[in-house]
Amino acid sequence: MSGARAGWLLVLPAVLLIAALSLYPVAYGIWLSFYDKHAFFPEARFIGVANYTAVLADEEFWRSLRLGLVYSLTTIALQLVLGTASALLLNQTFPGRGLVRAVAIFPYVVPTVVAIIIWKWLLNSQFGLVNYALGAEFSWFGRDLIMVSLILISVWQFFPFVLLAVLARLQTIPPELYEAAKVDGAGAWQRFVHITLPQLGPVLFVVVLLRSIWMFTKFDTPWLIIQGGGAEPYIRTLPVYTFQRTFAYYEAGRGSAMAVLMFLLLAAAAALYFSLWRREEHL
């Protein structure tokens, strides 16, 4: 047996497992989007692109898409700012730095359901600690502020991912670069702009890509927040609406069409992002 054939035989189980767990569900979802299919009954009727035309004509689809973009873009920007600032701070030497680093990643390891319960207590309009500290009674889960609450909770929960990625890169930047810049008279801001940011470029590229995919497809946080409240339409992002179409309206075919459209939007955004990155590198 040749070495190449032996190698293929060794990786074949892994390839088959990936195909079974990833490729088959994707292919089934695409196939299902062309059928009129109840979420639980086995019968399916081929209707072509009727699901896609119905989705594109659905005003709630566009509203959910808009809410999802507002949610994902805002949280990504705030996560980048807070995570990078925290990483720069924790990269400095000070007493108790190890303890502060451990505490800083705590939100990321807390299960989402626990985080939502904690924040629902903190933001409670009647006895929440946040309103007590502010000395006012804000309805954080009302129609006017529920998106703000969702963004606040998501930024708190996921900024440690940015912190860890940026901090890991900061610790590998040669200190000689900063020493040479100080000798040349560069101030703290100039060192950050001309040394730190260029060194962080590849890491931030990956972080933005991953956070964009994860936040745009985020389901559990919005879904848990809207439970037991009446402001659901104001944070009904596209993943939540897709779930409701599939399992509340029992329209598995239309839900699959929405999922396929969401996948195409992400693929197009990722392709545009990579093309802009290559253009930046060639300048």
C-alpha positions as a Python dict, from the first residue, in 0.01 Angstrom:
ca = {
    (1, 'M'): (0, 0, 0),
    (2, 'S'): (139, 339, -100),
    (3, 'G'): (201, 607, 159),
    (4, 'A'): (-59, 839, 5),
    (5, 'R'): (-328, 571, 12),
    (6, 'A'): (-244, 480, 370),
    (7, 'G'): (-267, 846, 466),
    (8, 'W'): (-612, 879, 307),
    (9, 'L'): (-732, 568, 488),
    (10, 'L'): (-614, 710, 820),
    (11, 'V'): (-796, 1041, 776),
    (12, 'L'): (-1107, 885, 619),
    (13, 'P'): (-1290, 831, 954),
    (14, 'A'): (-1238, 1197, 1046),
    (15, 'V'): (-1355, 1311, 702),
    (16, 'L'): (-1667, 1094, 724),
    (17, 'L'): (-1742, 1223, 1075),
    (18, 'I'): (-1710, 1586, 961),
    (19, 'A'): (-1933, 1516, 662),
    (20, 'A'): (-2194, 1349, 881),
    (21, 'L'): (-2199, 1622, 1143),
    (22, 'S'): (-2150, 1931, 923),
    (23, 'L'): (-2202, 1880, 552),
    (24, 'Y'): (-2511, 1660, 570),
    (25, 'P'): (-2714, 1899, 793),
    (26, 'V'): (-2622, 2190, 564),
    (27, 'A'): (-2721, 1995, 253),
    (28, 'Y'): (-3045, 1881, 418),
    (29, 'G'): (-3127, 2240, 518),
    (30, 'I'): (-3077, 2361, 161),
    (31, 'W'): (-3288, 2074, 26),
    (32, 'L'): (-3563, 2144, 281),
    (33, 'S'): (-3580, 2512, 183),
    (34, 'F'): (-3738, 2411, -151),
    (35, 'Y'): (-4022, 2218, 15),
    (36, 'D'): (-4340, 2300, 199),
    (37, 'K'): (-4266, 2102, 513),
    (38, 'H'): (-4431, 2093, 854),
    (39, 'A'): (-4182, 2102, 1141),
    (40, 'F'): (-4301, 1768, 1282),
    (41, 'F'): (-4501, 1583, 1017),
    (42, 'P'): (-4303, 1376, 763),
    (43, 'E'): (-4491, 1490, 449),
    (44, 'A'): (-4308, 1739, 225),
    (45, 'R'): (-4425, 1904, -99),
    (46, 'F'): (-4182, 2053, -350),
    (47, 'I'): (-4259, 2423, -412),
    (48, 'G'): (-3937, 2547, -571),
    (49, 'V'): (-3828, 2895, -465),
    (50, 'A'): (-4167, 2987, -313),
    (51, 'N'): (-4018, 2985, 38),
    (52, 'Y'): (-3750, 3232, -66),
    (53, 'T'): (-3996, 3468, -234),
    (54, 'A'): (-4221, 3453, 74),
    (55, 'V'): (-3927, 3529, 304),
    (56, 'L'): (-3808, 3822, 92),
    (57, 'A'): (-4161, 3964, 92),
    (58, 'D'): (-4193, 3926, 470),
    (59, 'E'): (-4156, 4262, 648),
    (60, 'E'): (-4071, 4087, 974),
    (61, 'F'): (-3774, 3919, 805),
    (62, 'W'): (-3626, 4258, 709),
    (63, 'R'): (-3703, 4398, 1053),
    (64, 'S'): (-3527, 4103, 1218),
    (65, 'L'): (-3233, 4143, 983),
    (66, 'R'): (-3205, 4512, 1071),
    (67, 'L'): (-3224, 4438, 1444),
    (68, 'G'): (-2962, 4166, 1405),
    (69, 'L'): (-2725, 4405, 1226),
    (70, 'V'): (-2771, 4671, 1493),
    (71, 'Y'): (-2711, 4416, 1767),
    (72, 'S'): (-2409, 4247, 1610),
    (73, 'L'): (-2228, 4559, 1483),
    (74, 'T'): (-2276, 4750, 1808),
    (75, 'T'): (-2167, 4465, 2030),
    (76, 'I'): (-1864, 4387, 1811),
    (77, 'A'): (-1747, 4749, 1821),
    (78, 'L'): (-1788, 4771, 2198),
    (79, 'Q'): (-1624, 4433, 2254),
    (80, 'L'): (-1323, 4544, 2049),
    (81, 'V'): (-1286, 4871, 2236),
    (82, 'L'): (-1338, 4725, 2583),
    (83, 'G'): (-1139, 4407, 2515),
    (84, 'T'): (-841, 4589, 2364),
    (85, 'A'): (-837, 4853, 2639),
    (86, 'S'): (-854, 4583, 2906),
    (87, 'A'): (-575, 4385, 2739),
    (88, 'L'): (-351, 4694, 2726),
    (89, 'L'): (-416, 4752, 3096),
    (90, 'L'): (-359, 4390, 3198),
    (91, 'N'): (-38, 4379, 2995),
    (92, 'Q'): (114, 4625, 3241),
    (93, 'T'): (292, 4514, 3556),
    (94, 'F'): (109, 4587, 3883),
    (95, 'P'): (39, 4404, 4212),
    (96, 'G'): (-238, 4146, 4185),
    (97, 'R'): (-226, 4133, 3806),
    (98, 'G'): (-278, 3756, 3799),
    (99, 'L'): (-592, 3780, 4010),
    (100, 'V'): (-732, 4062, 3797),
    (101, 'R'): (-666, 3859, 3481),
    (102, 'A'): (-854, 3562, 3627),
    (103, 'V'): (-1149, 3780, 3727),
    (104, 'A'): (-1154, 3949, 3385),
    (105, 'I'): (-1230, 3625, 3201),
    (106, 'F'): (-1506, 3526, 3446),
    (107, 'P'): (-1797, 3654, 3229),
    (108, 'Y'): (-1685, 3435, 2938),
    (109, 'V'): (-1693, 3112, 3139),
    (110, 'V'): (-2030, 3177, 3301),
    (111, 'P'): (-2308, 2976, 3128),
    (112, 'T'): (-2539, 3199, 2926),
    (113, 'V'): (-2851, 3103, 3119),
    (114, 'V'): (-2679, 3192, 3448),
    (115, 'A'): (-2557, 3523, 3307),
    (116, 'I'): (-2908, 3615, 3191),
    (117, 'I'): (-3059, 3532, 3532),
    (118, 'I'): (-2797, 3745, 3707),
    (119, 'W'): (-2852, 4042, 3476),
    (120, 'K'): (-3229, 4014, 3498),
    (121, 'W'): (-3196, 4057, 3872),
    (122, 'L'): (-2945, 4340, 3840),
    (123, 'L'): (-3159, 4527, 3586),
    (124, 'N'): (-3494, 4462, 3752),
    (125, 'S'): (-3696, 4783, 3738),
    (126, 'Q'): (-3824, 4752, 4097),
    (127, 'F'): (-3543, 4607, 4308),
    (128, 'G'): (-3242, 4584, 4075),
    (129, 'L'): (-2903, 4704, 4195),
    (130, 'V'): (-2842, 4904, 3877),
    (131, 'N'): (-3148, 5124, 3926),
    (132, 'Y'): (-3063, 5157, 4295),
    (133, 'A'): (-2711, 5275, 4209),
    (134, 'L'): (-2843, 5519, 3948),
    (135, 'G'): (-3113, 5647, 4178),
    (136, 'A'): (-3380, 5611, 3908),
    (137, 'E'): (-3633, 5357, 3787),
    (138, 'F'): (-3548, 5255, 3432),
    (139, 'S'): (-3746, 4980, 3263),
    (140, 'W'): (-3444, 4798, 3120),
    (141, 'F'): (-3653, 4525, 2960),
    (142, 'G'): (-3920, 4756, 2822),
    (143, 'R'): (-3954, 4838, 2454),
    (144, 'D'): (-3728, 5144, 2473),
    (145, 'L'): (-3428, 4994, 2653),
    (146, 'I'): (-3440, 4621, 2590),
    (147, 'M'): (-3196, 4643, 2297),
    (148, 'V'): (-2961, 4847, 2517),
    (149, 'S'): (-2987, 4577, 2783),
    (150, 'L'): (-2920, 4302, 2529),
    (151, 'I'): (-2611, 4485, 2400),
    (152, 'L'): (-2488, 4555, 2754),
    (153, 'I'): (-2521, 4192, 2861),
    (154, 'S'): (-2361, 4060, 2541),
    (155, 'V'): (-2063, 4296, 2565),
    (156, 'W'): (-2009, 4200, 2929),
    (157, 'Q'): (-2030, 3832, 2844),
    (158, 'F'): (-1807, 3820, 2536),
    (159, 'F'): (-1547, 4097, 2562),
    (160, 'P'): (-1308, 3857, 2748),
    (161, 'F'): (-1263, 3667, 2420),
    (162, 'V'): (-1116, 3983, 2264),
    (163, 'L'): (-917, 4048, 2580),
    (164, 'L'): (-753, 3703, 2574),
    (165, 'A'): (-669, 3717, 2203),
    (166, 'V'): (-523, 4068, 2218),
    (167, 'L'): (-337, 4006, 2545),
    (168, 'A'): (-176, 3692, 2405),
    (169, 'R'): (-47, 3892, 2106),
    (170, 'L'): (71, 4183, 2321),
    (171, 'Q'): (292, 3951, 2523),
    (172, 'T'): (475, 3839, 2207),
    (173, 'I'): (562, 4187, 2077),
    (174, 'P'): (940, 4237, 2117),
    (175, 'P'): (1005, 4501, 2386),
    (176, 'E'): (1299, 4625, 2179),
    (177, 'L'): (1050, 4791, 1944),
    (178, 'Y'): (914, 5008, 2225),
    (179, 'E'): (1261, 5083, 2359),
    (180, 'A'): (1377, 5199, 2017),
    (181, 'A'): (1066, 5414, 1980),
    (182, 'K'): (1129, 5576, 2319),
    (183, 'V'): (1485, 5654, 2214),
    (184, 'D'): (1344, 5824, 1903),
    (185, 'G'): (1118, 6036, 2122),
    (186, 'A'): (787, 5863, 2048),
    (187, 'G'): (518, 5920, 2308),
    (188, 'A'): (270, 5664, 2441),
    (189, 'W'): (8, 5742, 2173),
    (190, 'Q'): (266, 5727, 1892),
    (191, 'R'): (395, 5392, 2018),
    (192, 'F'): (40, 5260, 2027),
    (193, 'V'): (-42, 5377, 1674),
    (194, 'H'): (284, 5286, 1503),
    (195, 'I'): (385, 4971, 1694),
    (196, 'T'): (98, 4817, 1889),
    (197, 'L'): (-182, 4851, 1635),
    (198, 'P'): (18, 4714, 1337),
    (199, 'Q'): (130, 4420, 1551),
    (200, 'L'): (-231, 4354, 1655),
    (201, 'G'): (-362, 4373, 1298),
    (202, 'P'): (-374, 3997, 1216),
    (203, 'V'): (-522, 3913, 1556),
    (204, 'L'): (-791, 4180, 1530),
    (205, 'F'): (-871, 4057, 1179),
    (206, 'V'): (-948, 3707, 1309),
    (207, 'V'): (-1129, 3840, 1616),
    (208, 'V'): (-1359, 4063, 1411),
    (209, 'L'): (-1434, 3780, 1169),
    (210, 'L'): (-1519, 3530, 1443),
    (211, 'R'): (-1714, 3775, 1657),
    (212, 'S'): (-1913, 3889, 1352),
    (213, 'I'): (-2019, 3534, 1271),
    (214, 'W'): (-2096, 3447, 1632),
    (215, 'M'): (-2286, 3765, 1718),
    (216, 'F'): (-2494, 3773, 1397),
    (217, 'T'): (-2601, 3412, 1458),
    (218, 'K'): (-2639, 3454, 1835),
    (219, 'F'): (-2960, 3289, 1951),
    (220, 'D'): (-2950, 3197, 2318),
    (221, 'T'): (-2891, 3542, 2468),
    (222, 'P'): (-3178, 3724, 2288),
    (223, 'W'): (-3407, 3423, 2329),
    (224, 'L'): (-3352, 3398, 2705),
    (225, 'I'): (-3399, 3773, 2754),
    (226, 'I'): (-3737, 3785, 2580),
    (227, 'Q'): (-3881, 3501, 2789),
    (228, 'G'): (-4148, 3630, 3023),
    (229, 'G'): (-4151, 3981, 2874),
    (230, 'G'): (-4364, 4174, 2629),
    (231, 'A'): (-4088, 4352, 2436),
    (232, 'E'): (-3994, 4052, 2223),
    (233, 'P'): (-4039, 4223, 1881),
    (234, 'Y'): (-3774, 4482, 1970),
    (235, 'I'): (-3489, 4228, 1998),
    (236, 'R'): (-3624, 3958, 1767),
    (237, 'T'): (-3307, 3910, 1568),
    (238, 'L'): (-3288, 3689, 1259),
    (239, 'P'): (-3183, 3367, 1439),
    (240, 'V'): (-3471, 3409, 1685),
    (241, 'Y'): (-3722, 3475, 1407),
    (242, 'T'): (-3591, 3176, 1211),
    (243, 'F'): (-3640, 2954, 1516),
    (244, 'Q'): (-3993, 3087, 1566),
    (245, 'R'): (-4084, 3033, 1201),
    (246, 'T'): (-3965, 2674, 1225),
    (247, 'F'): (-4091, 2565, 1567),
    (248, 'A'): (-4366, 2814, 1656),
    (249, 'Y'): (-4529, 2849, 1314),
    (250, 'Y'): (-4422, 2492, 1220),
    (251, 'E'): (-4292, 2613, 880),
    (252, 'A'): (-3973, 2411, 852),
    (253, 'G'): (-3934, 2486, 481),
    (254, 'R'): (-3955, 2863, 525),
    (255, 'G'): (-3734, 2847, 833),
    (256, 'S'): (-3473, 2659, 631),
    (257, 'A'): (-3494, 2922, 357),
    (258, 'M'): (-3428, 3191, 616),
    (259, 'A'): (-3132, 2994, 750),
    (260, 'V'): (-2990, 2956, 397),
    (261, 'L'): (-3027, 3330, 335),
    (262, 'M'): (-2853, 3399, 666),
    (263, 'F'): (-2569, 3170, 561),
    (264, 'L'): (-2538, 3345, 224),
    (265, 'L'): (-2529, 3686, 392),
    (266, 'L'): (-2251, 3572, 623),
    (267, 'A'): (-2057, 3414, 335),
    (268, 'A'): (-2085, 3734, 129),
    (269, 'A'): (-1978, 3948, 426),
    (270, 'A'): (-1681, 3719, 495),
    (271, 'A'): (-1575, 3727, 129),
    (272, 'L'): (-1594, 4108, 126),
    (273, 'Y'): (-1401, 4123, 452),
    (274, 'F'): (-1121, 3902, 315),
    (275, 'S'): (-1101, 4104, -7),
    (276, 'L'): (-1071, 4431, 187),
    (277, 'W'): (-802, 4276, 407),
    (278, 'R'): (-597, 4163, 105),
    (279, 'R'): (-629, 4508, -46),
    (280, 'E'): (-503, 4663, 277),
    (281, 'E'): (-204, 4427, 284),
    (282, 'H'): (-106, 4516, -74),
    (283, 'L'): (-114, 4892, -13),
}
